[in-house]
Amino acid sequence: VIPAYNEEKNIKKIVLDSYKILKKKYKKFEILVVDDGSQDDTSKICNQISKKYFAVQSVQSLKEL
């Protein structure tokens, strides 16, 4: 699980580096990125990554009404 908040500059590297490390060690794994209401493009970047890498899932927190 990778928590994220306004990490558009870092999130791609963090997720892809984690993916490479886990892929070397495990046959099955999942990376879950939890975006806690970022105001930048963090969730957009995570969604793009999750479309390319099946083991990566992106979750956005619900904003208060």
C-alpha positions, 0 to 999 in steps of 0.5 A: 500500500502506497499512500499519496497526497499531491505526489504528481512529481514522485508517484510514477517513479515510486510505483514503477520502482516498487513494481520492478522490485516486487516482480523480481521477488514474487510471482503474485503481488498487488500494489495499491495506491491510495490517493487521499484527495490530492489537488494535483494530477496524482490520481490521473498518473496512478490511473494511467499506470494501473491501465498498463500494469495489472498489479497496480490499483489506484483508489481515491478517497471520498471527499467530504460533502 
